[in-house]
Amino acid sequence: MSAVVELGRLGKALNPIHIHLERRKVGIDFNWIRKGYWKKW
């Protein structure tokens, strides 16, 4: 049970970092797709 609590704490600590990284990744993907569309047109 304590292991689950520790994982929960770790998850809460890492969650903002994970969200930030995902947001950056999505932003990069969006820019890349937009540039790709510009190249196609």
C-alpha positions, 0 to 999 in steps of 0.5 A: 500500500505504501508503495502505491502512495509513493508512486502517487506522490512521484506522479504528482511531482512529475505531472507538471513536468510531463504536462509541460513536455507534452505541451511543447511536443504538441506545439512542435508537432503543430508547427511542423504540420503547419510548415509541412502544409505550407510546403505542400501548397 
